[in-house]
Amino acid sequence: MDSAPSVNATYLASAEQTLVKILVAGPLGVGKTTMIDALSETVPLHTEETMTQASTSVDDLAGARNKTTTTVAIDFGRRTLPGDLVLYLFGTPGQRRFRPLWEDIAHGALGALVLIDTRRLDASFEVIDMIEERGLPYAVAVNAFDDAPAHAHAVLREHLDLAPETPLVTCDARDRVSSIDALIALVSHLVAHSALDAS
């Protein structure tokens, strides 16, 4: 009779890994689900539901008129970076009514990647405020929609009132390499602020 395979050899990674919880945040329709789809090395978990007529009075769809579904709980994916750093990516709902859920999801996160859309910058203020109130370090990634106006980073920093040390990058949430670059900007920021060292 063959012996059972070793649990260590079959299921556990041979190297030590650092596990980190990261939020992917931003307003409704900014590309959080798309980014997690692009980034995740495992099949991502989505809690997408069809938007109903009842939501039109509470959800601002300006600039996202073709959106037909919305995240009602989380998106979840996983990405391993060099050095056996494993990022657990939690996409958060962008609507105000989900704030209690957002607070629960944010528990234990070491940082956040905030996606913004230059067609509707004002929609990002509330999300950035929530992250700053929680004291989470964050990076901002401009999701470069095809019809979005381009602004110099200095203009965006001033409009969003970003601290000088807050990373600001441009990405395409549909593209894996571009999205990984945005994640690396956040992780570098976390390392610089010792968030990973304390985990």
C-alpha positions in Angstrom: 0.0 0.0 0.0 1.4 3.4 -1.0 2.1 5.8 1.9 0.1 9.0 2.0 2.0 12.0 0.6 3.6 14.3 3.1 1.4 17.2 4.1 4.4 19.6 4.1 5.5 18.5 0.6 2.0 18.7 -0.9 0.2 21.7 0.7 2.7 24.0 2.3 5.1 26.4 0.7 8.7 25.5 1.2 9.8 29.1 2.0 8.6 31.4 4.6 6.0 33.8 3.4 4.9 37.2 4.6 1.1 37.5 4.4 -0.3 41.1 4.0 -3.9 42.3 3.8 -4.3 45.2 1.3 -7.5 47.1 0.5 -8.3 48.1 -3.1 -10.5 51.1 -2.6 -12.2 53.8 -4.6 -15.6 55.1 -5.6 -18.3 53.2 -7.5 -17.2 52.2 -11.0 -13.6 53.1 -10.7 -12.2 49.7 -11.7 -11.6 47.8 -8.4 -13.1 44.5 -9.6 -11.3 44.8 -12.9 -8.0 45.4 -11.2 -8.4 42.4 -8.8 -9.3 40.2 -11.9 -6.1 41.4 -13.6 -3.9 40.9 -10.5 -5.1 37.7 -8.8 -3.0 34.6 -9.4 -6.0 32.5 -8.1 -9.5 32.6 -9.3 -10.9 35.8 -7.7 -14.0 35.9 -5.5 -16.6 38.5 -6.5 -19.9 39.4 -4.9 -21.3 41.3 -7.9 -25.0 41.9 -8.2 -27.1 43.5 -10.9 -27.8 47.2 -10.2 -31.5 47.8 -9.8 -33.8 50.8 -10.3 -33.9 51.3 -6.6 -30.2 52.1 -6.5 -30.4 54.9 -9.0 -31.6 57.4 -6.3 -28.6 56.6 -4.0 -25.7 55.7 -6.3 -24.0 58.4 -8.3 -23.4 56.9 -11.7 -22.0 60.0 -13.3 -19.1 59.0 -15.5 -20.1 55.3 -15.1 -23.3 55.2 -17.0 -22.7 51.8 -18.6 -22.2 50.1 -15.3 -24.8 47.4 -14.7 -23.4 45.5 -11.7 -21.9 46.5 -8.4 -19.9 44.9 -5.6 -22.1 44.4 -2.6 -19.6 42.8 -0.2 -16.0 42.2 -1.4 -13.8 41.2 -4.2 -10.9 39.0 -3.1 -7.7 38.0 -4.8 -4.2 37.0 -4.0 -0.9 38.1 -5.5 2.6 36.9 -4.6 5.4 39.5 -5.1 9.2 38.7 -5.1 10.6 37.8 -1.7 7.6 35.6 -0.9 5.4 38.5 0.0 1.8 37.4 -0.4 -0.8 40.1 -0.8 -4.4 39.3 0.0 -6.4 41.9 -1.9 -9.8 43.0 -0.6 -11.8 45.1 -3.0 -14.2 47.3 -1.0 -17.6 48.6 -2.0 -17.5 52.3 -3.1 -20.9 53.5 -1.9 -21.5 55.4 1.3 -24.2 53.0 2.4 -21.7 50.2 2.7 -19.5 52.1 5.1 -20.1 49.7 8.1 -19.1 46.8 5.9 -16.0 48.8 4.7 -14.9 49.3 8.3 -15.1 45.5 8.9 -13.2 44.7 5.8 -10.5 47.3 6.7 -9.8 45.7 10.0 -6.2 44.3 10.0 -5.3 45.8 6.6 -1.7 47.3 6.4 -2.5 49.7 3.6 -4.7 50.6 0.7 -4.4 51.2 -3.0 -6.9 53.9 -3.9 -8.1 53.9 -7.5 -9.3 57.3 -8.9 -11.0 58.4 -12.1 -10.0 61.8 -13.4 -13.5 62.2 -15.0 -14.9 62.4 -11.4 -12.2 63.3 -9.0 -14.6 64.6 -6.4 -16.0 61.0 -5.9 -12.6 60.0 -4.5 -12.7 62.4 -1.5 -14.9 60.4 0.8 -12.9 57.2 0.2 -9.6 59.0 0.9 -11.1 60.6 4.0 -12.2 57.1 5.4 -8.7 55.7 4.8 -7.0 58.7 6.4 -9.4 58.6 9.4 -8.4 55.0 9.9 -4.8 55.9 9.8 -3.9 53.5 6.9 -1.0 54.3 4.7 -2.1 54.4 1.1 -1.0 55.0 -2.5 -3.2 56.5 -5.2 -3.5 55.0 -8.7 -5.1 56.9 -11.5 -7.0 54.4 -13.6 -6.4 55.7 -17.1 -9.9 55.3 -18.8 -9.8 55.9 -22.5 -12.0 59.0 -22.4 -10.6 60.4 -19.1 -8.8 63.8 -19.1 -5.1 63.6 -18.4 -3.7 65.9 -15.6 -0.2 66.4 -14.4 0.5 64.6 -11.2 1.2 68.0 -9.5 -2.3 69.1 -10.3 -3.8 65.9 -9.1 -1.8 66.0 -5.8 -3.1 69.5 -5.2 -6.7 68.7 -6.0 -6.7 65.6 -3.9 -4.7 67.3 -1.1 -2.2 64.4 -1.0 0.8 64.4 1.4 4.1 64.7 -0.4 5.1 61.1 0.6 1.9 59.6 -0.7 2.7 57.7 -3.9 0.7 58.7 -7.0 0.9 56.5 -10.1 -1.0 56.0 -13.3 -2.2 52.5 -14.3 -4.6 50.6 -16.5 -6.6 48.4 -14.2 -7.2 45.9 -17.0 -3.5 45.3 -17.4 -1.7 42.9 -15.1 1.8 44.4 -15.4 0.4 48.0 -14.9 -1.6 46.9 -11.9 1.4 45.1 -10.3 3.4 48.3 -10.7 0.7 50.2 -8.8 0.8 47.5 -6.0 4.6 47.7 -5.9 4.4 51.5 -5.4 2.1 50.9 -2.4 4.3 48.1 -0.9 7.4 50.2 -1.2 5.5 53.0 0.6 4.5 50.5 3.4 8.1 49.3 3.7 9.3 52.9 4.0 6.9 53.5 6.8 7.7 50.2 8.5 4.2 48.8 8.3 5.5 45.5 7.0 8.2 45.3 9.6 5.6 45.5 12.3 3.3 42.8 10.9 
